[in-house]
Amino acid sequence: MIARWPSAPPALYKPVVTILTPAGKPKVMPEMTQPRILLIGTGDTKADELLFMSECIARAGGRTIMMDISVLGDPPYQAAHDKHAVAAAAQTTIEAIASSGDENSAMSLMAVGAANLAHALAERDAVDGVIAIGGTMGTDLALDVAQALPLGLPKLIVSTVAFSHLIPPERVAADLMMILWAGGLYGLNGTCTAVLSQACGAIVGAARSAIKPRKDRPVVAITSLGKSCLRYMVELKPQLERRGYEVVVFHTTGMGGRAMESIAAQGGFAAVLDLSLQEVANQLTGSVVNSGADRLENAGRAGIPQIVAPGAIDMVDFPAWLGVPNELSDRPFHAHNRLLASATSGSTDRQRIARAIAGKLSQASAPVAFVLPAGGIQQWDREGEALHDPDALAAFVDAMRSAIKAPVELHEIKDHINSAAFNETVLGIFDRWVAAGIVPRGRTTAAA
């Protein structure tokens, strides 16, 4: 049975959103009276759920645009973008997809079409938000759709495997929202309708409220690991802002690096200051606190100039609530909080990490400078601190010296990464690249 609202949707409201311009002057944003929400799902198997969601979207003041990703059956409604349109967007037919071999190959082809079609709709400003629903099959497809959409366009997946270990970090779009589809295996019930209605309200609200990223200044990314471990952002951010750049700082605890990589892959930065690489080290040593195998690769692939440093590569992170892994039980240890803890890697692992970093940087299609602070790479490796290991640090520095090859620039300093000398070195390289036209000039408030 399909749920129906007992009364018509309430009158649409027109919120007034006020933001401050770079000059500090208030600016009233244009009103959005009826957000257009692209709703994606398999209409042949989840028609009740999708029609219920469409009514929830209407009740929240939105307008639903259906995309049907069914393969074998047909929904009991007419989708604005039916399965034939999805197949055509993958440059094939639904008949060819249905006979492609198995359900995995069929849905993989539908994912290509759905992602291409959603991207085209976003490009021509035909949708204001996207929501998809599914189990593992629908979630697999929806993750591709989310990655094809631009940053700032609200995107939400209602999934039976939300937040699951089944989803690798490299599949997650930078600004993706997810909610667990509790009680959603088969048919409508009070538990799942509570989730579905909440999700629909969230995507309509997000579409109403979203302020798209500004494009009035070139954007520079910085990676860091809090202010206690790595402190350079405290100085670098205001310095770059004074030069006319918008600075976005990413917290390298797994998903922060993933977000940076996702935006870099879309060419979203004028330059990347990737100064905290412990997610690379985590991935190489088997830690779950990683950003995927392509960490430190997307900026170079997209032609974005990079200044790189090995911040915190000596730490292997793990969930604190699981206890210290057996293989790290004899290593120096630091508990950051009840969620995150770290132990240091030994000399052999650090040498392997150095070679991996150099290998990734060698593939870049734009200039790369590597700053090597021989005096230390995170706050707790100083003498007298819990993670001090001068022999392992020396082994890493030696390996890094040998591994970095031209055209990657190597800038070795004797100081610690949390020193003024490190900041001066990074800014010196950045300013030289601006003068040479490698990095576009910033735009100050007056110029903007």
C-alpha positions as CSV (number, residue, x, y, z in Angstrom):
1,M,0.0,0.0,0.0
2,I,1.3,3.4,-1.0
3,A,1.2,6.0,1.8
4,R,-0.6,9.2,1.1
5,W,-0.5,12.5,2.9
6,P,-3.9,13.3,4.3
7,S,-3.8,16.9,3.1
8,A,-2.2,19.0,0.5
9,P,1.4,20.2,1.0
10,P,1.6,23.4,3.1
11,A,2.1,26.7,1.4
12,L,5.7,27.2,0.3
13,Y,7.8,29.5,2.4
14,K,10.5,31.9,1.1
15,P,13.4,32.1,3.5
16,V,15.6,35.1,3.4
17,V,19.3,34.1,3.6
18,T,21.8,36.8,4.4
19,I,25.6,36.3,4.1
20,L,28.6,38.6,4.3
21,T,30.5,39.4,1.1
22,P,34.3,39.4,1.2
23,A,34.1,43.2,2.0
24,G,31.9,42.4,5.0
25,K,28.7,43.9,3.5
26,P,25.5,42.0,3.9
27,K,24.1,40.4,0.7
28,V,20.6,38.9,0.4
29,M,20.7,35.6,-1.5
30,P,18.1,34.9,-4.2
31,E,15.0,33.0,-2.9
32,M,14.4,29.4,-3.9
33,T,10.7,28.8,-3.9
34,Q,10.6,25.1,-5.0
35,P,13.8,23.1,-5.0
36,R,14.1,20.6,-7.8
37,I,15.1,17.2,-6.3
38,L,16.4,14.4,-8.5
39,L,15.1,11.2,-6.8
40,I,17.0,8.0,-8.0
41,G,15.9,4.4,-7.4
42,T,14.7,1.1,-8.9
43,G,11.1,1.8,-9.5
44,D,10.3,-1.8,-10.4
45,T,11.2,-3.0,-6.9
46,K,10.9,0.1,-4.7
47,A,7.9,2.0,-6.1
48,D,6.1,2.3,-2.8
49,E,9.2,3.8,-1.1
50,L,10.0,6.2,-4.0
51,L,6.4,7.4,-4.3
52,F,6.3,7.9,-0.5
53,M,9.5,9.9,-0.8
54,S,8.1,12.0,-3.7
55,E,5.2,13.0,-1.5
56,C,7.6,13.8,1.4
57,I,9.6,16.0,-0.9
58,A,6.4,17.8,-2.0
59,R,5.3,18.3,1.6
60,A,8.6,19.8,2.4
61,G,8.1,22.3,-0.5
62,G,10.2,20.6,-3.2
63,R,9.5,19.2,-6.7
64,T,10.5,15.7,-7.5
65,I,12.2,14.7,-10.7
66,M,12.3,10.9,-10.9
67,M,15.2,8.9,-12.4
68,D,14.4,5.2,-12.8
69,I,17.4,2.8,-12.7
70,S,15.4,-0.4,-13.1
71,V,16.8,-3.0,-15.5
72,L,14.3,-5.8,-15.9
73,G,10.9,-4.4,-14.8
74,D,9.0,-1.1,-15.1
75,P,7.7,1.2,-12.3
76,P,4.0,1.9,-11.9
77,Y,4.7,5.6,-12.7
78,Q,6.3,7.6,-15.5
79,A,9.8,8.7,-14.6
80,A,11.1,11.9,-16.1
81,H,14.3,10.0,-16.8
82,D,13.4,6.4,-17.5
83,K,15.7,3.4,-17.7
84,H,16.0,3.9,-21.5
85,A,17.3,7.4,-20.9
86,V,19.8,6.1,-18.3
87,A,21.0,3.4,-20.7
88,A,21.3,5.9,-23.5
89,A,23.5,8.1,-21.3
90,A,25.8,5.1,-21.0
91,Q,25.8,4.9,-24.8
92,T,24.0,1.6,-24.9
93,T,20.4,0.2,-24.6
94,I,18.5,-1.3,-21.8
95,E,18.2,-4.5,-23.7
96,A,22.0,-4.7,-24.0
97,I,22.4,-4.0,-20.3
98,A,19.9,-6.7,-19.3
99,S,21.8,-9.2,-21.4
100,S,25.3,-8.1,-20.3
101,G,26.0,-11.1,-18.2
102,D,24.8,-10.7,-14.5
103,E,23.4,-8.2,-12.1
104,N,26.8,-6.7,-11.3
105,S,27.6,-5.9,-14.9
106,A,24.1,-4.6,-15.5
107,M,24.1,-2.2,-12.6
108,S,27.6,-1.1,-13.3
109,L,26.5,0.0,-16.8
110,M,23.4,1.7,-15.3
111,A,25.8,3.5,-12.9
112,V,27.7,4.9,-15.8
113,G,24.5,6.2,-17.4
114,A,23.0,7.5,-14.1
115,A,26.2,9.4,-13.3
116,N,26.5,10.9,-16.8
117,L,22.8,11.9,-16.8
118,A,22.9,13.4,-13.4
119,H,26.1,15.3,-14.3
120,A,24.5,16.7,-17.4
121,L,21.4,17.8,-15.4
122,A,23.7,19.6,-12.9
123,E,25.7,21.2,-15.6
124,R,22.6,22.9,-17.1
125,D,21.3,23.8,-13.6
126,A,18.3,21.6,-14.0
127,V,18.4,20.2,-10.4
128,D,19.0,21.7,-7.0
129,G,19.6,18.5,-5.0
130,V,19.9,14.7,-5.5
131,I,18.7,11.9,-3.3
132,A,19.1,8.2,-4.0
133,I,17.9,5.1,-2.2
134,G,19.1,1.5,-2.3
135,G,20.6,-1.5,-0.7
136,T,24.2,-2.5,-1.7
137,M,23.2,-2.4,-5.4
138,G,21.6,1.0,-5.4
139,T,24.2,2.4,-3.1
140,D,27.0,1.2,-5.4
141,L,25.4,3.1,-8.2
142,A,24.5,6.2,-6.1
143,L,28.1,6.6,-5.0
144,D,29.2,7.0,-8.6
145,V,26.4,9.5,-9.2
146,A,27.5,11.5,-6.2
147,Q,31.1,11.7,-7.4
148,A,29.9,13.0,-10.8
149,L,28.1,15.9,-9.2
150,P,29.8,19.3,-8.4
151,L,30.8,20.3,-4.9
152,G,28.0,22.4,-3.4
153,L,25.1,20.6,-5.0
154,P,23.4,18.8,-2.1
155,K,23.6,15.0,-2.4
156,L,22.2,12.4,0.0
157,I,22.1,8.6,-0.1
158,V,19.6,6.6,1.9
159,S,21.3,3.2,2.2
160,T,21.1,-0.1,4.1
161,V,24.9,0.0,4.3
162,A,25.4,3.7,5.2
163,F,28.7,4.2,7.2
164,S,29.6,0.6,6.6
165,H,33.1,-0.9,6.2
166,L,31.8,-2.1,2.8
167,I,32.2,1.4,1.4
168,P,35.9,2.3,0.6
169,P,36.8,5.9,1.3
170,E,37.7,6.6,-2.3
171,R,34.1,6.1,-3.3
172,V,32.8,8.9,-1.0
173,A,32.2,12.3,-2.6
174,A,33.6,15.3,-0.7
175,D,30.2,16.6,0.5
176,L,28.1,13.5,0.5
177,M,25.4,13.0,3.2
178,M,24.3,9.5,4.1
179,I,21.6,8.1,6.4
180,L,21.0,4.5,7.3
181,W,17.9,3.1,5.8
182,A,16.8,1.3,9.0
183,G,14.0,-1.3,8.4
184,G,14.2,-0.7,4.7
185,L,14.9,-4.2,3.3
186,Y,11.3,-4.8,2.0
187,G,8.3,-2.5,2.0
188,L,7.1,0.4,4.0
189,N,6.8,0.4,7.8
190,G,6.9,2.9,10.6
191,T,10.6,2.6,11.1
192,C,11.7,3.1,7.5
193,T,9.1,5.9,6.8
194,A,10.6,7.8,9.7
195,V,14.0,7.6,8.0
196,L,12.7,8.3,4.5
197,S,10.7,11.3,5.6
198,Q,13.7,12.7,7.5
199,A,16.0,12.2,4.5
200,C,13.5,14.0,2.1
201,G,13.2,16.9,4.5
202,A,17.0,17.1,4.8
203,I,17.6,17.2,1.0
204,V,14.9,19.8,0.4
205,G,16.3,21.9,3.3
206,A,19.8,21.5,2.0
207,A,18.8,22.6,-1.5
208,R,17.1,25.7,0.0
209,S,19.9,26.6,2.2
210,A,23.0,25.7,0.1
211,I,25.4,28.5,-0.6
212,K,27.6,27.4,-3.5
213,P,31.4,27.8,-3.2
214,R,32.5,31.3,-4.0
215,K,34.7,31.7,-7.1
216,D,35.9,35.3,-6.4
217,R,39.4,34.1,-5.3
218,P,41.7,31.3,-6.2
219,V,41.4,28.4,-3.7
220,V,44.4,26.9,-2.0
221,A,44.1,23.6,-0.1
222,I,46.2,22.8,3.0
223,T,46.2,19.5,4.8
224,S,47.0,19.3,8.5
225,L,46.4,17.2,11.6
226,G,44.9,19.6,14.2
227,K,46.9,22.4,15.8
228,S,48.6,20.3,18.6
229,C,50.4,17.9,16.2
230,L,51.0,20.2,13.2
231,R,50.9,24.0,13.7
232,Y,51.9,25.5,10.3
233,M,48.3,26.3,9.3
234,V,48.1,28.9,12.0
235,E,50.7,31.0,10.1
236,L,50.2,29.8,6.5
237,K,46.4,30.4,6.3
238,P,46.4,34.2,7.2
239,Q,49.5,34.7,5.1
240,L,47.8,33.2,2.0
241,E,44.6,35.0,2.7
242,R,46.5,38.3,2.7
243,R,47.9,37.4,-0.7
244,G,44.3,37.1,-2.0
245,Y,43.5,33.4,-1.7
246,E,40.7,31.5,-0.2
247,V,42.3,28.8,2.0
248,V,40.6,25.5,2.8
249,V,42.1,23.3,5.5
250,F,41.5,19.5,5.5
251,H,41.9,17.4,8.6
252,T,43.9,14.3,7.6
253,T,42.0,11.7,9.6
254,G,40.8,9.6,6.7
255,M,37.8,11.4,5.3
256,G,39.4,14.8,5.3
257,G,42.1,13.7,2.9
258,R,39.4,11.9,0.9
259,A,37.5,15.2,0.6
260,M,40.6,17.0,-0.6
261,E,41.4,14.3,-3.2
262,S,37.8,14.4,-4.5
263,I,37.9,18.2,-5.0
264,A,41.4,18.0,-6.5
265,A,40.2,15.4,-9.0
266,Q,37.7,18.0,-10.3
267,G,40.4,20.6,-10.6
268,G,39.0,22.6,-7.7
269,F,42.2,24.2,-6.4
270,A,44.8,26.7,-7.7
271,A,47.4,25.0,-5.6
272,V,47.6,22.3,-3.0
273,L,49.8,22.5,0.1
274,D,49.8,18.8,1.1
275,L,51.8,19.0,4.2
276,S,50.3,16.2,6.3
277,L,50.6,12.8,4.7
278,Q,49.9,10.4,7.5
279,E,46.9,9.0,5.6
280,V,49.4,7.8,2.9
281,A,51.4,6.1,5.7
282,N,48.2,4.6,7.2
283,Q,47.1,3.1,3.9
284,L,50.5,1.6,3.3
285,T,50.7,0.0,6.7
286,G,47.1,-1.4,6.6
287,S,45.4,1.1,8.9
288,V,41.6,1.7,8.4
289,V,42.2,5.4,9.0
290,N,43.1,6.1,5.4
291,S,41.8,8.0,2.4
292,G,42.2,5.3,-0.3
293,A,45.0,4.1,-2.5
294,D,44.9,7.3,-4.7
295,R,45.9,9.6,-1.8
296,L,48.5,12.1,-3.0
297,E,47.7,11.4,-6.7
298,N,44.7,13.5,-7.8
299,A,46.2,17.0,-7.7
300,G,49.1,15.9,-9.8
301,R,46.9,14.1,-12.2
302,A,44.7,17.2,-12.5
303,G,47.7,19.4,-13.2
304,I,47.5,21.3,-9.9
305,P,50.9,22.5,-8.5
306,Q,51.8,21.0,-5.1
307,I,54.0,21.9,-2.2
308,V,54.3,18.7,-0.2
309,A,55.8,17.8,3.2
310,P,55.8,14.6,5.2
311,G,53.8,15.8,8.2
312,A,53.1,12.9,10.7
313,I,54.0,10.1,8.3
314,D,55.7,8.4,11.3
315,M,52.3,7.7,13.0
316,V,50.1,4.7,12.3
317,D,46.6,5.6,13.4
318,F,44.0,3.1,14.7
319,P,40.7,3.3,16.5
320,A,41.5,3.9,20.2
321,W,38.5,1.8,21.3
322,L,40.0,-1.3,19.7
323,G,43.3,-1.2,21.6
324,V,46.8,-1.2,20.2
325,P,47.2,-3.7,17.3
326,N,49.5,-6.6,18.1
327,E,52.0,-5.6,15.4
328,L,52.4,-2.1,17.0
329,S,52.4,-3.3,20.7
330,D,56.1,-2.7,21.1
331,R,56.1,0.8,19.5
332,P,55.8,4.2,21.2
333,F,52.2,5.1,21.6
334,H,50.0,8.3,21.8
335,A,46.3,8.3,22.6
336,H,44.7,11.4,21.1
337,N,41.2,10.7,22.5
338,R,38.8,7.8,22.9
339,L,38.4,7.6,19.1
340,L,41.9,8.0,17.7
341,A,45.3,6.8,18.8
342,S,48.7,6.4,17.1
343,A,51.8,4.3,17.4
344,T,55.0,5.0,15.5
345,S,56.3,3.0,12.6
346,G,59.8,1.7,12.5
347,S,62.7,2.5,10.2
348,T,61.8,-0.1,7.6
349,D,58.2,1.0,7.2
350,R,59.3,4.7,7.1
351,Q,61.7,3.9,4.3
352,R,59.0,2.1,2.4
353,I,56.7,5.1,2.9
354,A,59.3,7.5,1.6
355,R,59.6,5.5,-1.6
356,A,55.9,5.4,-2.0
357,I,55.6,9.2,-1.6
358,A,58.3,9.8,-4.1
359,G,56.6,7.4,-6.6
360,K,53.3,9.2,-6.3
361,L,54.9,12.6,-6.8
362,S,56.8,11.5,-9.8
363,Q,53.6,11.0,-11.7
364,A,52.4,14.6,-11.3
365,S,51.8,16.6,-14.5
366,A,52.4,20.0,-12.7
367,P,55.3,21.3,-10.7
368,V,55.9,19.7,-7.3
369,A,58.2,20.9,-4.5
370,F,58.9,18.6,-1.5
371,V,60.0,20.2,1.8
372,L,61.9,17.8,4.0
373,P,62.2,19.0,7.6
374,A,65.1,16.9,9.0
375,G,64.4,18.2,12.5
376,G,61.1,16.4,12.9
377,I,57.8,15.9,11.3
378,Q,55.2,16.2,14.1
379,Q,55.0,17.7,17.6
380,W,55.4,14.5,19.6
381,D,58.6,13.3,17.8
382,R,60.7,16.0,19.6
383,E,63.2,15.0,22.2
384,G,61.4,14.2,25.5
385,E,58.1,13.5,23.8
386,A,56.3,10.1,23.7
387,L,57.0,9.4,20.0
388,H,60.6,10.5,19.8
389,D,62.6,8.1,17.6
390,P,65.7,9.9,16.1
391,D,67.0,6.7,14.4
392,A,63.8,6.1,12.5
393,L,63.5,9.7,11.6
394,A,67.0,9.7,10.2
395,A,66.2,6.6,8.2
396,F,63.2,8.3,6.7
397,V,65.1,11.5,5.8
398,D,67.9,9.5,4.1
399,A,65.4,7.5,2.2
400,M,63.5,10.6,1.1
401,R,66.6,12.3,-0.1
402,S,67.4,9.3,-2.3
403,A,63.9,8.8,-3.6
404,I,63.0,12.3,-4.7
405,K,64.1,12.8,-8.3
406,A,63.8,15.8,-10.7
407,P,61.7,17.4,-11.9
408,V,60.3,17.3,-8.3
409,E,62.1,20.0,-6.3
410,L,63.7,18.9,-3.0
411,H,64.0,21.5,-0.3
412,E,65.7,20.1,2.8
413,I,65.8,22.2,6.0
414,K,67.4,21.3,9.3
415,D,64.5,22.6,11.3
416,H,61.3,21.0,12.6
417,I,58.0,21.0,10.7
418,N,56.5,23.2,13.4
419,S,59.2,25.9,13.0
420,A,59.1,29.4,11.5
421,A,61.7,28.2,9.0
422,F,59.4,25.6,7.6
423,N,56.6,28.2,7.1
424,E,59.1,30.6,5.4
425,T,60.3,27.8,3.1
426,V,56.8,26.9,2.0
427,L,55.8,30.6,1.4
428,G,59.0,31.2,-0.4
429,I,58.2,28.4,-2.9
430,F,54.6,29.6,-3.2
431,D,55.6,33.2,-3.9
432,R,58.2,32.1,-6.5
433,W,55.6,30.0,-8.3
434,V,53.1,32.9,-8.3
435,A,55.8,35.2,-9.8
436,A,56.5,32.6,-12.5
437,G,52.8,32.2,-13.3
438,I,52.7,28.6,-12.1
439,V,50.1,29.5,-9.5
440,P,47.5,32.2,-10.5
441,R,47.8,35.4,-8.5
442,G,45.4,36.0,-5.7
443,R,42.7,38.6,-5.7
444,T,42.6,40.9,-2.8
445,T,39.3,42.3,-1.5
446,A,39.9,45.6,-3.3
447,A,40.6,43.8,-6.6
448,A,37.7,41.4,-6.1
